[in-house]
Amino acid sequence: MADEREYNSIVTEARNKNLPELINNAFTKIGEEYVKAIDEELPEDLSNTPAVVAAFKRAFKRFAQQGERRIREATINALKRRMSTHEQALKQVKGSDNIFDESLSKVATDAIDDMYKRRSLDVVDSFKTVENWGGSGAMVEEELSAMVRNGSSPEKATNRIMASLASGDAEMQEAVSRFGRRGGLRAATEEPNERLQQLARRIGSDARMIARTEMSQSFLEADRRAGMRSDVVEGLKWTLSTNHTHEDICDTLATQDKYGLGSGVYPAEEFPSLPHPSCTCSSRYKFVD
């Protein structure tokens, strides 16, 4: 029989090493799409206000679509990375060759299907903010029109908008410096507009929340799906994140004995999804005695 503690130690150590990198990569990809969408959609002539407004609306709609595509790619990558960890643990832990009764090669595909199925049922709500990104062009239109009415030239007003969208969030500003190609956001020098800076901060905050939640959920989903393929895994134990600082539903998930398997332990097929955005709680296997 495989050593439960040793196996969990290997996969937990890998999680702690891999997850921050995957979260950062996912956020960077979202930031790249944010910059590219605005940078590439804006026309050369910034004096044509209707054309500029239309370009910003296209840019934010494109950003929402491409941002979601990037997150899906990052999620699949995270699932594959997690399954690679299990495969490595199987090789390292004596007696673990019988943990999973089927190949793990299909787990990542099954897991991504389950994640997106739950999302379509609104079980997971971290993605709802993406809908707001696509509608952000309306706010830009309001602010641009107000600035022009107040005497700014269309060019100056547009540059204020670009300055705002580039400077509202420090990490998104880093994306601007890395991925700005044509000038666009990076070239903006006018005083920022406070409301649009708030929009940029919200987008940056949403992007970080989605990256954390989706990457963490992908690891849980991979562990759950792998556990379902095992006669050795009796259940998965909900393990509180080291970043868990105040009591919430996660404490209940970590302490209740709903199935008679011990505190916080669930059959693999009943293991909960992350209960709130930005949750980074994890799972550990409980083997059959």
Backbone as CSV, one residue per row, in Angstrom:
resi,resn,N_x,N_y,N_z,CA_x,CA_y,CA_z,C_x,C_y,C_z
1,MET,0.844,-1.197,0.000,0.000,0.000,0.000,0.878,1.244,0.000
2,ALA,0.507,2.215,-0.780,1.265,3.458,-0.861,1.167,4.232,0.460
3,ASP,2.204,5.002,0.749,2.231,5.831,1.944,1.423,7.102,1.689
4,GLU,0.303,7.232,2.388,-0.595,8.373,2.181,0.098,9.703,2.442
5,ARG,0.857,9.754,3.550,1.520,11.007,3.906,2.558,11.402,2.865
6,GLU,3.333,10.435,2.399,4.373,10.734,1.416,3.759,11.198,0.094
7,TYR,2.703,10.520,-0.323,2.055,10.893,-1.586,1.500,12.311,-1.497
8,ASN,0.780,12.608,-0.417,0.209,13.937,-0.251,1.286,15.006,-0.139
9,SER,2.405,14.647,0.481,3.499,15.597,0.624,4.045,16.017,-0.738
10,ILE,4.181,15.048,-1.638,4.719,15.339,-2.972,3.773,16.237,-3.761
11,VAL,2.482,15.887,-3.771,1.543,16.675,-4.583,1.275,18.047,-3.957
12,THR,1.359,18.136,-2.623,1.175,19.438,-1.968,2.358,20.351,-2.242
13,GLU,3.553,19.805,-2.161,4.746,20.604,-2.447,4.723,21.122,-3.882
14,ALA,4.302,20.248,-4.808,4.217,20.668,-6.209,3.163,21.751,-6.383
15,ARG,2.046,21.620,-5.679,0.997,22.641,-5.762,1.531,23.995,-5.305
16,ASN,2.204,23.999,-4.166,2.720,25.254,-3.626,3.751,25.890,-4.555
17,LYS,4.432,25.072,-5.316,5.436,25.581,-6.247,4.809,26.043,-7.557
18,ASN,3.868,25.258,-8.068,3.330,25.512,-9.412,2.218,26.546,-9.449
19,LEU,1.360,26.558,-8.419,0.156,27.389,-8.496,0.455,28.880,-8.632
20,PRO,1.361,29.454,-7.834,1.635,30.895,-8.005,2.113,31.243,-9.407
21,GLU,2.934,30.390,-9.986,3.416,30.623,-11.350,2.270,30.594,-12.348
22,LEU,1.376,29.629,-12.201,0.254,29.501,-13.126,-0.720,30.679,-12.988
23,ILE,-0.948,31.128,-11.754,-1.813,32.290,-11.533,-1.214,33.522,-12.188
24,ASN,0.079,33.726,-11.986,0.744,34.884,-12.570,0.709,34.839,-14.097
25,ASN,0.933,33.651,-14.655,0.906,33.517,-16.118,-0.487,33.816,-16.671
26,ALA,-1.520,33.335,-15.981,-2.891,33.583,-16.440,-3.199,35.075,-16.406
27,PHE,-2.805,35.743,-15.318,-3.044,37.182,-15.214,-2.292,37.938,-16.310
28,THR,-1.058,37.522,-16.578,-0.267,38.186,-17.619,-0.931,38.056,-18.979
29,LYS,-1.484,36.883,-19.270,-2.155,36.684,-20.559,-3.382,37.582,-20.685
30,ILE,-4.122,37.752,-19.587,-5.279,38.649,-19.621,-4.812,40.079,-19.876
31,GLY,-3.743,40.485,-19.180,-3.208,41.826,-19.372,-2.751,42.070,-20.792
32,GLU,-2.166,41.056,-21.390,-1.722,41.179,-22.775,-2.896,41.444,-23.705
33,GLU,-3.995,40.727,-23.493,-5.167,40.925,-24.346,-5.794,42.303,-24.125
34,TYR,-5.753,42.785,-22.898,-6.275,44.117,-22.575,-5.541,45.185,-23.384
35,VAL,-4.220,45.126,-23.354,-3.410,46.121,-24.056,-3.568,45.998,-25.570
36,LYS,-3.488,44.783,-26.068,-3.563,44.575,-27.520,-4.900,45.043,-28.077
37,ALA,-5.981,44.751,-27.363,-7.306,45.112,-27.874,-7.427,46.622,-28.045
38,ILE,-7.028,47.377,-27.023,-7.150,48.840,-27.106,-6.125,49.408,-28.082
39,ASP,-4.906,48.919,-27.988,-3.814,49.428,-28.823,-4.099,49.235,-30.313
40,GLU,-4.673,48.090,-30.651,-4.834,47.745,-32.066,-6.152,48.221,-32.663
41,GLU,-7.152,48.461,-31.824,-8.441,48.901,-32.349,-8.514,50.416,-32.556
42,LEU,-7.762,51.190,-31.776,-7.854,52.645,-31.897,-7.370,53.120,-33.259
43,PRO,-8.095,54.054,-33.872,-7.673,54.571,-35.175,-6.501,55.529,-35.022
44,GLU,-5.787,55.751,-36.119,-4.687,56.709,-36.104,-5.212,58.124,-35.861
45,ASP,-6.360,58.455,-36.456,-6.952,59.781,-36.336,-7.843,59.827,-35.097
46,LEU,-7.371,60.513,-34.057,-8.121,60.572,-32.808,-9.080,61.754,-32.748
47,SER,-9.206,62.489,-33.837,-10.085,63.649,-33.847,-11.529,63.291,-34.188
48,ASN,-11.724,62.077,-34.701,-13.063,61.630,-35.084,-13.693,60.919,-33.885
49,THR,-14.439,61.671,-33.093,-14.967,61.125,-31.837,-15.835,59.886,-32.032
50,PRO,-16.798,59.864,-32.965,-17.601,58.646,-33.145,-16.747,57.419,-33.484
51,ALA,-15.706,57.616,-34.307,-14.839,56.496,-34.675,-14.041,56.008,-33.468
52,VAL,-13.610,56.946,-32.624,-12.862,56.573,-31.416,-13.763,55.808,-30.447
53,VAL,-14.986,56.289,-30.269,-15.933,55.608,-29.385,-16.200,54.193,-29.879
54,ALA,-16.447,54.060,-31.180,-16.705,52.736,-31.748,-15.505,51.817,-31.552
55,ALA,-14.305,52.387,-31.669,-13.086,51.589,-31.504,-12.956,51.090,-30.068
56,PHE,-13.241,51.947,-29.095,-13.165,51.518,-27.691,-14.196,50.430,-27.397
57,LYS,-15.392,50.556,-27.955,-16.409,49.532,-27.729,-15.974,48.196,-28.327
58,ARG,-15.404,48.248,-29.538,-14.881,47.009,-30.145,-13.758,46.434,-29.288
59,ALA,-12.904,47.321,-28.796,-11.737,46.875,-28.032,-12.156,46.135,-26.763
60,PHE,-13.124,46.681,-26.023,-13.522,46.029,-24.781,-14.293,44.727,-25.042
61,LYS,-15.071,44.702,-26.094,-15.752,43.455,-26.447,-14.728,42.394,-26.836
62,ARG,-13.755,42.797,-27.629,-12.683,41.871,-28.031,-11.891,41.407,-26.815
63,PHE,-11.596,42.338,-25.909,-10.850,41.990,-24.703,-11.581,40.936,-23.887
64,ALA,-12.894,41.097,-23.715,-13.666,40.117,-22.950,-13.616,38.743,-23.611
65,GLN,-13.760,38.705,-24.929,-13.749,37.427,-25.643,-12.378,36.764,-25.592
66,GLN,-11.347,37.530,-25.907,-10.010,36.965,-25.937,-9.488,36.669,-24.532
67,GLY,-9.893,37.492,-23.564,-9.487,37.228,-22.194,-10.025,35.898,-21.701
68,GLU,-11.285,35.620,-22.030,-11.869,34.334,-21.618,-11.173,33.171,-22.326
69,ARG,-10.826,33.354,-23.594,-10.097,32.306,-24.313,-8.745,32.030,-23.653
70,ARG,-8.061,33.087,-23.267,-6.762,32.934,-22.617,-6.892,32.197,-21.286
71,ILE,-7.944,32.495,-20.538,-8.135,31.835,-19.251,-8.415,30.347,-19.454
72,ARG,-9.198,30.029,-20.480,-9.466,28.610,-20.757,-8.167,27.883,-21.097
73,GLU,-7.327,28.515,-21.908,-6.033,27.906,-22.239,-5.191,27.702,-20.982
74,ALA,-5.187,28.715,-20.101,-4.412,28.618,-18.872,-4.958,27.523,-17.962
75,THR,-6.283,27.364,-17.950,-6.914,26.340,-17.128,-6.521,24.947,-17.598
76,ILE,-6.548,24.730,-18.892,-6.144,23.434,-19.447,-4.687,23.152,-19.111
77,ASN,-3.844,24.168,-19.235,-2.429,24.013,-18.901,-2.253,23.645,-17.429
78,ALA,-3.040,24.286,-16.553,-2.948,23.990,-15.122,-3.389,22.560,-14.825
79,LEU,-4.452,22.111,-15.474,-4.920,20.734,-15.283,-3.860,19.734,-15.712
80,LYS,-3.231,19.997,-16.842,-2.183,19.095,-17.322,-0.988,19.092,-16.366
81,ARG,-0.656,20.281,-15.846,0.459,20.355,-14.897,0.147,19.549,-13.640
82,ARG,-1.099,19.650,-13.183,-1.479,18.913,-11.977,-1.430,17.411,-12.208
83,MET,-1.893,16.960,-13.352,-1.860,15.528,-13.627,-0.427,15.044,-13.778
84,SER,0.449,15.871,-14.295,1.858,15.523,-14.381,2.437,15.300,-12.981
85,THR,1.969,16.097,-12.026,2.407,15.931,-10.632,1.981,14.576,-10.097
86,HIS,0.736,14.187,-10.351,0.276,12.877,-9.889,1.087,11.750,-10.536
87,GLU,1.370,11.882,-11.800,2.148,10.853,-12.489,3.551,10.741,-11.900
88,GLN,4.130,11.897,-11.531,5.446,11.884,-10.910,5.395,11.237,-9.528
89,ALA,4.344,11.532,-8.771,4.201,10.941,-7.437,4.048,9.425,-7.520
90,LEU,3.315,8.972,-8.531,3.139,7.529,-8.710,4.477,6.826,-8.896
91,LYS,5.415,7.520,-9.551,6.735,6.930,-9.803,7.612,6.955,-8.550
92,GLN,7.374,7.927,-7.681,8.266,8.125,-6.538,7.846,7.361,-5.293
93,VAL,6.550,7.182,-5.097,6.064,6.595,-3.853,5.912,5.081,-4.006
94,LYS,6.591,4.359,-3.166,6.546,2.896,-3.215,5.126,2.388,-2.970
95,GLY,4.685,1.465,-3.826,3.368,0.864,-3.668,2.228,1.688,-4.229
96,SER,2.547,2.777,-4.934,1.482,3.651,-5.426,1.031,3.290,-6.834
97,ASP,1.601,2.230,-7.410,1.257,1.885,-8.787,-0.192,1.425,-8.932
98,ASN,-0.848,1.113,-7.808,-2.238,0.643,-7.887,-3.237,1.687,-7.387
99,ILE,-2.789,2.929,-7.218,-3.716,3.949,-6.703,-4.838,4.210,-7.701
100,PHE,-4.466,4.419,-8.952,-5.460,4.735,-9.978,-5.628,3.547,-10.905
101,ASP,-6.890,3.126,-11.078,-7.138,1.923,-11.859,-7.283,2.196,-13.344
102,GLU,-7.155,3.454,-13.758,-7.182,3.803,-15.171,-6.079,4.812,-15.455
103,SER,-5.757,4.973,-16.711,-4.794,5.988,-17.105,-5.298,7.367,-16.738
104,LEU,-4.356,8.244,-16.343,-4.729,9.612,-15.986,-4.756,10.538,-17.195
105,SER,-4.480,10.008,-18.362,-4.332,10.865,-19.542,-5.602,11.624,-19.899
106,LYS,-6.776,11.060,-19.565,-8.041,11.699,-19.936,-8.604,12.599,-18.835
107,VAL,-7.935,12.626,-17.689,-8.465,13.383,-16.561,-8.571,14.868,-16.881
108,ALA,-7.550,15.438,-17.514,-7.568,16.880,-17.805,-8.753,17.250,-18.686
109,THR,-9.036,16.424,-19.695,-10.173,16.686,-20.588,-11.491,16.600,-19.833
110,ASP,-11.643,15.555,-19.019,-12.873,15.398,-18.236,-13.047,16.563,-17.258
111,ALA,-11.944,16.984,-16.652,-11.995,18.037,-15.648,-12.416,19.371,-16.261
112,ILE,-11.856,19.711,-17.407,-12.218,20.988,-18.034,-13.681,20.974,-18.444
113,ASP,-14.174,19.828,-18.903,-15.595,19.722,-19.249,-16.470,19.963,-18.026
114,ASP,-16.080,19.376,-16.887,-16.853,19.557,-15.657,-16.828,20.998,-15.180
115,MET,-15.667,21.640,-15.274,-15.545,23.023,-14.821,-16.452,23.945,-15.622
116,TYR,-16.450,23.772,-16.930,-17.265,24.653,-17.765,-18.752,24.297,-17.685
117,LYS,-19.041,23.059,-17.383,-20.443,22.679,-17.178,-20.989,23.361,-15.928
118,ARG,-20.211,23.373,-14.846,-20.640,24.043,-13.624,-20.780,25.543,-13.841
119,ARG,-19.865,26.101,-14.641,-19.936,27.533,-14.906,-21.227,27.877,-15.645
120,SER,-21.623,27.036,-16.591,-22.849,27.301,-17.353,-24.081,27.215,-16.464
121,LEU,-23.975,26.501,-15.353,-25.086,26.384,-14.407,-25.013,27.442,-13.307
122,ASP,-24.032,28.365,-13.436,-23.829,29.435,-12.456,-23.432,28.905,-11.085
123,VAL,-22.832,27.709,-11.051,-22.321,27.188,-9.785,-21.034,27.923,-9.413
124,VAL,-20.262,28.297,-10.418,-19.022,29.041,-10.214,-19.240,30.445,-10.767
125,ASP,-19.042,31.475,-9.934,-19.407,32.821,-10.374,-18.219,33.742,-10.630
126,SER,-16.993,33.241,-10.589,-15.838,34.130,-10.758,-15.780,34.743,-12.150
127,PHE,-16.445,34.092,-13.117,-16.366,34.564,-14.500,-17.399,35.634,-14.826
128,LYS,-18.325,35.895,-13.937,-19.391,36.845,-14.252,-18.855,38.241,-14.529
129,THR,-17.684,38.570,-13.955,-17.112,39.898,-14.164,-16.694,40.111,-15.615
130,VAL,-16.415,39.034,-16.352,-15.999,39.173,-17.747,-17.090,39.863,-18.559
131,GLU,-18.347,39.596,-18.221,-19.454,40.244,-18.923,-19.359,41.764,-18.786
132,ASN,-18.895,42.232,-17.633,-18.771,43.666,-17.417,-17.667,44.273,-18.282
133,TRP,-16.607,43.507,-18.539,-15.520,44.025,-19.364,-16.047,44.424,-20.743
134,GLY,-16.867,43.556,-21.322,-17.379,43.830,-22.657,-18.225,45.087,-22.726
135,GLY,-18.851,45.464,-21.610,-19.698,46.644,-21.587,-18.988,47.914,-21.160
136,SER,-17.673,47.830,-20.939,-16.936,48.984,-20.442,-16.842,50.115,-21.454
137,GLY,-17.060,49.805,-22.729,-17.002,50.841,-23.758,-18.031,51.941,-23.530
138,ALA,-19.155,51.592,-22.913,-20.198,52.590,-22.655,-19.697,53.638,-21.662
139,MET,-18.932,53.211,-20.657,-18.388,54.157,-19.696,-17.366,55.076,-20.368
140,VAL,-16.539,54.489,-21.239,-15.567,55.288,-21.979,-16.288,56.337,-22.825
141,GLU,-17.379,55.937,-23.479,-18.139,56.872,-24.308,-18.666,58.035,-23.479
142,GLU,-19.192,57.733,-22.293,-19.716,58.787,-21.421,-18.630,59.789,-21.048
143,GLU,-17.471,59.267,-20.649,-16.400,60.157,-20.197,-15.804,60.953,-21.355
144,LEU,-15.646,60.311,-22.499,-15.109,61.016,-23.671,-16.053,62.151,-24.087
145,SER,-17.331,61.865,-24.134,-18.311,62.880,-24.525,-18.320,64.035,-23.535
146,ALA,-18.222,63.728,-22.248,-18.226,64.773,-21.221,-17.000,65.666,-21.352
147,MET,-15.849,65.057,-21.612,-14.621,65.852,-21.738,-14.680,66.767,-22.955
148,VAL,-15.215,66.279,-24.052,-15.328,67.097,-25.262,-16.322,68.236,-25.031
149,ARG,-17.426,67.929,-24.341,-18.415,68.978,-24.031,-17.809,70.064,-23.150
150,ASN,-16.868,69.664,-22.301,-16.243,70.611,-21.379,-15.070,71.352,-22.000
151,GLY,-14.863,71.166,-23.296,-13.873,71.975,-23.990,-12.599,71.284,-24.403
152,SER,-12.413,70.021,-24.034,-11.207,69.300,-24.468,-11.327,68.953,-25.949
153,SER,-10.220,68.947,-26.645,-10.234,68.464,-28.017,-10.418,66.957,-28.003
154,PRO,-10.958,66.383,-29.074,-11.105,64.921,-29.110,-9.781,64.195,-28.884
155,GLU,-8.682,64.743,-29.461,-7.383,64.107,-29.292,-6.954,64.107,-27.826
156,LYS,-7.096,65.278,-27.167,-6.702,65.374,-25.760,-7.582,64.485,-24.889
157,ALA,-8.880,64.469,-25.171,-9.800,63.636,-24.390,-9.453,62.162,-24.535
158,THR,-9.148,61.737,-25.758,-8.790,60.332,-25.979,-7.487,59.991,-25.281
159,ASN,-6.524,60.918,-25.296,-5.263,60.666,-24.599,-5.465,60.582,-23.090
160,ARG,-6.407,61.357,-22.562,-6.715,61.245,-21.133,-7.302,59.869,-20.824
161,ILE,-8.142,59.385,-21.714,-8.725,58.055,-21.531,-7.627,56.998,-21.551
162,MET,-6.735,57.095,-22.513,-5.662,56.099,-22.601,-4.749,56.163,-21.380
163,ALA,-4.470,57.395,-20.901,-3.656,57.540,-19.697,-4.342,56.882,-18.503
164,SER,-5.651,57.034,-18.421,-6.425,56.460,-17.319,-6.411,54.935,-17.367
165,LEU,-6.657,54.384,-18.538,-6.724,52.924,-18.681,-5.364,52.290,-18.518
166,ALA,-4.299,53.068,-18.698,-2.943,52.541,-18.551,-2.424,52.656,-17.131
167,SER,-2.985,53.585,-16.340,-2.361,53.879,-15.048,-3.201,53.491,-13.839
168,GLY,-4.421,53.042,-14.044,-5.295,52.762,-12.913,-4.850,51.591,-12.054
169,ASP,-4.187,50.604,-12.663,-3.775,49.403,-11.945,-2.296,49.167,-12.222
170,ALA,-1.509,49.025,-11.158,-0.055,48.934,-11.319,0.369,47.737,-12.163
171,GLU,-0.256,46.584,-11.931,0.141,45.388,-12.679,-0.330,45.451,-14.133
172,MET,-1.491,46.056,-14.354,-1.933,46.238,-15.735,-1.047,47.273,-16.434
173,GLN,-0.546,48.235,-15.677,0.379,49.208,-16.235,1.659,48.518,-16.693
174,GLU,2.076,47.520,-15.935,3.235,46.724,-16.354,2.943,46.020,-17.670
175,ALA,1.718,45.527,-17.832,1.330,44.893,-19.093,1.403,45.891,-20.239
176,VAL,1.013,47.141,-19.965,1.087,48.180,-20.990,2.530,48.363,-21.458
177,SER,3.461,48.412,-20.505,4.858,48.618,-20.869,5.437,47.417,-21.613
178,ARG,4.894,46.234,-21.341,5.427,45.020,-21.978,4.827,44.761,-23.350
179,PHE,3.521,45.026,-23.481,2.819,44.562,-24.678,2.334,45.678,-25.601
180,GLY,2.461,46.954,-25.179,2.062,48.029,-26.075,2.942,48.034,-27.313
181,ARG,2.331,48.030,-28.471,3.107,47.898,-29.708,3.089,49.182,-30.541
182,ARG,1.915,49.718,-30.779,1.794,50.833,-31.704,2.009,52.178,-31.022
183,GLY,2.104,52.203,-29.750,2.154,53.449,-29.000,0.969,53.502,-28.078
184,GLY,-0.202,53.723,-28.658,-1.486,53.654,-27.963,-1.445,54.004,-26.488
185,LEU,-1.760,53.049,-25.633,-1.816,53.283,-24.204,-0.496,53.802,-23.652
186,ARG,0.606,53.263,-24.137,1.911,53.608,-23.581,2.274,55.067,-23.878
187,ALA,1.740,55.602,-24.980,2.104,56.954,-25.381,1.270,58.027,-24.704
188,ALA,0.258,57.625,-23.956,-0.651,58.596,-23.355,0.049,59.372,-22.246
189,THR,-0.051,60.711,-22.284,0.649,61.551,-21.315,-0.273,62.529,-20.594
190,GLU,-1.543,62.589,-20.974,-2.465,63.541,-20.358,-2.834,63.101,-18.934
191,GLU,-3.335,64.067,-18.160,-3.764,63.765,-16.795,-4.906,62.750,-16.822
192,PRO,-4.812,61.687,-16.026,-5.846,60.639,-16.073,-7.207,61.125,-15.596
193,ASN,-8.233,60.428,-16.039,-9.610,60.648,-15.608,-9.894,59.663,-14.464
194,GLU,-10.342,60.185,-13.328,-10.467,59.352,-12.130,-11.443,58.189,-12.315
195,ARG,-12.569,58.431,-12.960,-13.568,57.365,-13.122,-13.017,56.230,-13.971
196,LEU,-12.245,56.564,-15.010,-11.694,55.522,-15.864,-10.497,54.846,-15.219
197,GLN,-9.803,55.541,-14.338,-8.776,54.862,-13.547,-9.424,53.805,-12.652
198,GLN,-10.578,54.149,-12.090,-11.307,53.174,-11.274,-11.717,51.965,-12.108
199,LEU,-12.107,52.211,-13.361,-12.436,51.108,-14.265,-11.221,50.218,-14.473
200,ALA,-10.064,50.830,-14.712,-8.842,50.042,-14.913,-8.496,49.244,-13.665
201,ARG,-8.686,49.846,-12.480,-8.418,49.116,-11.235,-9.363,47.938,-11.085
202,ARG,-10.626,48.163,-11.438,-11.599,47.064,-11.326,-11.260,45.926,-12.273
203,ILE,-10.875,46.270,-13.491,-10.504,45.232,-14.455,-9.291,44.453,-13.948
204,GLY,-8.299,45.177,-13.422,-7.124,44.495,-12.887,-7.470,43.589,-11.723
205,SER,-8.331,44.081,-10.834,-8.748,43.277,-9.683,-9.537,42.054,-10.135
206,ASP,-10.448,42.245,-11.091,-11.214,41.117,-11.627,-10.293,40.078,-12.247
207,ALA,-9.309,40.549,-13.001,-8.402,39.630,-13.693,-7.613,38.795,-12.686
208,ARG,-7.144,39.426,-11.607,-6.407,38.669,-10.588,-7.321,37.657,-9.897
209,MET,-8.546,38.078,-9.596,-9.492,37.183,-8.941,-9.795,35.966,-9.819
210,ILE,-10.015,36.193,-11.099,-10.312,35.085,-12.011,-9.115,34.158,-12.124
211,ALA,-7.924,34.726,-12.253,-6.721,33.898,-12.378,-6.539,33.018,-11.145
212,ARG,-6.673,33.599,-9.949,-6.528,32.812,-8.713,-7.589,31.726,-8.632
213,THR,-8.848,32.107,-8.868,-9.950,31.168,-8.684,-9.887,30.025,-9.687
214,GLU,-9.679,30.355,-10.952,-9.710,29.318,-11.983,-8.528,28.358,-11.880
215,MET,-7.344,28.884,-11.575,-6.191,27.991,-11.434,-6.352,27.092,-10.208
216,SER,-6.839,27.659,-9.098,-7.054,26.853,-7.893,-8.115,25.790,-8.130
217,GLN,-9.212,26.176,-8.788,-10.281,25.217,-9.061,-9.802,24.112,-9.992
218,SER,-8.928,24.444,-10.933,-8.437,23.416,-11.849,-7.641,22.347,-11.092
219,PHE,-6.879,22.758,-10.078,-6.133,21.787,-9.288,-7.085,20.894,-8.493
220,LEU,-8.108,21.512,-7.877,-9.085,20.716,-7.134,-9.804,19.741,-8.056
221,GLU,-10.154,20.223,-9.249,-10.900,19.380,-10.183,-10.042,18.211,-10.655
222,ALA,-8.767,18.465,-10.898,-7.866,17.386,-11.306,-7.746,16.345,-10.204
223,ASP,-7.599,16.790,-8.961,-7.501,15.856,-7.836,-8.794,15.051,-7.686
224,ARG,-9.920,15.728,-7.836,-11.217,15.050,-7.691,-11.407,13.994,-8.764
225,ARG,-11.134,14.382,-10.021,-11.325,13.430,-11.123,-10.376,12.247,-10.998
226,ALA,-9.143,12.501,-10.588,-8.194,11.407,-10.404,-8.655,10.489,-9.276
227,GLY,-9.155,11.073,-8.187,-9.641,10.274,-7.062,-10.808,9.388,-7.431
228,MET,-11.634,9.841,-8.353,-12.772,9.048,-8.799,-12.330,7.801,-9.564
229,ARG,-11.094,7.799,-10.042,-10.584,6.667,-10.809,-9.781,5.699,-9.934
230,SER,-9.982,5.768,-8.629,-9.150,4.989,-7.722,-9.968,4.131,-6.762
231,ASP,-9.483,2.911,-6.524,-10.046,2.056,-5.486,-9.282,2.227,-4.178
232,VAL,-8.184,2.967,-4.224,-7.341,3.186,-3.049,-7.722,4.478,-2.334
233,VAL,-8.153,5.484,-3.095,-8.544,6.766,-2.513,-9.947,6.642,-1.920
234,GLU,-10.035,6.755,-0.595,-11.339,6.683,0.069,-12.061,8.021,-0.009
235,GLY,-11.300,9.098,0.001,-11.906,10.417,-0.061,-10.858,11.504,-0.186
236,LEU,-11.327,12.738,-0.302,-10.458,13.909,-0.355,-10.777,14.806,0.827
237,LYS,-9.743,15.296,1.479,-9.912,16.152,2.651,-9.765,17.617,2.254
238,TRP,-10.741,18.430,2.643,-10.683,19.874,2.391,-9.635,20.486,3.315
239,THR,-8.655,21.146,2.732,-7.544,21.705,3.496,-7.538,23.219,3.355
240,LEU,-7.630,23.918,4.465,-7.692,25.380,4.435,-6.402,25.975,3.884
241,SER,-6.554,27.040,3.126,-5.408,27.751,2.571,-4.612,28.423,3.683
242,THR,-3.313,28.566,3.480,-2.488,29.305,4.433,-2.846,30.789,4.428
243,ASN,-3.568,31.229,3.388,-4.010,32.624,3.312,-5.393,32.828,3.942
244,HIS,-5.923,31.773,4.538,-7.258,31.833,5.129,-7.178,32.585,6.460
245,THR,-7.709,33.799,6.491,-7.524,34.657,7.661,-8.795,34.920,8.467
246,HIS,-9.973,34.621,7.913,-11.199,34.834,8.673,-12.162,33.690,8.418
247,GLU,-13.013,33.452,9.383,-13.914,32.295,9.318,-14.985,32.508,8.258
248,ASP,-15.210,31.467,7.442,-16.268,31.508,6.436,-16.684,30.075,6.132
249,ILE,-17.341,29.876,5.007,-17.845,28.539,4.662,-16.727,27.513,4.533
250,CYS,-15.519,27.972,4.213,-14.398,27.038,4.081,-14.112,26.325,5.400
251,ASP,-14.314,27.009,6.537,-14.113,26.366,7.835,-15.106,25.227,8.032
252,THR,-16.320,25.433,7.574,-17.325,24.368,7.655,-16.922,23.188,6.787
253,LEU,-16.479,23.484,5.562,-16.063,22.408,4.660,-14.882,21.629,5.223
254,ALA,-14.032,22.284,5.991,-12.835,21.637,6.530,-13.099,20.857,7.809
255,THR,-14.247,21.058,8.435,-14.497,20.424,9.738,-15.697,19.477,9.758
256,GLN,-16.677,19.669,8.893,-17.868,18.808,8.966,-17.537,17.374,8.526
257,ASP,-18.232,16.425,9.140,-18.058,15.007,8.778,-19.376,14.528,8.178
258,LYS,-19.608,14.929,6.960,-20.903,14.708,6.316,-21.084,13.268,5.868
259,TYR,-19.987,12.556,5.611,-20.079,11.210,5.024,-19.469,10.129,5.915
260,GLY,-19.149,10.481,7.170,-18.584,9.504,8.084,-17.171,9.088,7.740
261,LEU,-16.456,9.922,7.016,-15.082,9.615,6.618,-14.056,10.394,7.426
262,GLY,-14.539,11.252,8.334,-13.644,12.091,9.120,-13.889,13.561,8.813
263,SER,-13.352,14.424,9.646,-13.554,15.860,9.495,-13.039,16.364,8.148
264,GLY,-13.938,16.998,7.390,-13.536,17.607,6.124,-13.235,16.638,5.006
265,VAL,-13.601,15.365,5.152,-13.301,14.366,4.122,-14.579,14.030,3.354
266,TYR,-14.461,13.993,2.023,-15.605,13.754,1.138,-15.258,12.680,0.121
267,PRO,-16.231,11.873,-0.274,-15.980,10.994,-1.424,-15.567,11.860,-2.612
268,ALA,-14.711,11.343,-3.465,-14.180,12.150,-4.567,-15.289,12.770,-5.404
269,GLU,-16.324,11.985,-5.681,-17.391,12.486,-6.549,-18.234,13.569,-5.867
270,GLU,-18.120,13.713,-4.533,-18.883,14.713,-3.789,-18.011,15.865,-3.300
271,PHE,-16.744,15.877,-3.693,-15.853,16.920,-3.186,-16.315,18.289,-3.681
272,PRO,-16.412,19.292,-2.800,-16.991,20.591,-3.187,-16.108,21.377,-4.157
273,SER,-16.757,22.247,-4.910,-16.039,23.249,-5.685,-15.640,24.384,-4.754
274,LEU,-14.759,25.258,-5.216,-14.402,26.426,-4.414,-15.662,27.233,-4.126
275,PRO,-15.915,27.579,-2.864,-17.191,28.208,-2.502,-17.252,29.713,-2.718
276,HIS,-16.104,30.344,-2.990,-16.120,31.795,-3.195,-14.929,32.194,-4.066
277,PRO,-15.032,33.312,-4.771,-13.920,33.774,-5.606,-12.652,33.994,-4.789
278,SER,-11.513,33.753,-5.441,-10.175,33.921,-4.851,-9.851,32.885,-3.778
279,CYS,-10.702,31.883,-3.605,-10.408,30.811,-2.656,-9.223,29.997,-3.164
280,THR,-8.261,29.721,-2.279,-7.109,28.900,-2.660,-6.961,27.704,-1.716
281,CYS,-8.075,27.259,-1.131,-8.043,26.030,-0.344,-7.696,24.857,-1.262
282,SER,-7.257,23.760,-0.665,-6.771,22.635,-1.465,-7.333,21.314,-0.945
283,SER,-6.866,20.233,-1.546,-7.339,18.902,-1.177,-6.154,17.998,-0.866
284,ARG,-6.417,17.014,-0.028,-5.438,15.957,0.261,-6.173,14.629,0.191
285,TYR,-5.481,13.593,-0.257,-6.107,12.279,-0.373,-6.130,11.556,0.977
286,LYS,-7.228,10.842,1.196,-7.320,9.900,2.313,-7.435,8.523,1.681
287,PHE,-6.437,7.668,1.943,-6.428,6.336,1.377,-7.239,5.357,2.219
288,VAL,-7.689,4.305,1.619,-8.388,3.230,2.326,-7.419,2.601,3.313
289,ASP,-7.893,2.370,4.557,-7.026,1.758,5.579,-6.671,0.324,5.202
